[in-house]
């Protein structure tokens, strides 16, 4: 899978300067494009790693509940708080990515 994606990604990155109109107008367009790519990479890492963190936290909580069903009341609230904190970090990364794209 990676062998198919990597050449395509390289071709897209190499072809971007070829579509520039002239040397003077190419810089702002290139910078905007690179900012968009950076924001996309940042939010994809944040979303992917946030999903991994949420899945591991949920799996650990469910495993604890499966081992000791009477402790489910004590595990659910911290689990929900932990999932909310992980999700807030992903939303924070989205805000940062939007700030990069909009250059605030």
VENKAGI-V549667 format. One line per field, one symbol per residue. phi: phi as a letter, one per 30 degrees, with the letter a starting at -180 (. if undefined). A space follows every 10 residues. Layout:
phi=???
This chain:
phi=.ddddddddd dddddedddd dbdddddddd dddddddddd dddddddddd dddddddddd dddddddbdd cdddcddddd dddddddddd dddddddddd ddhd
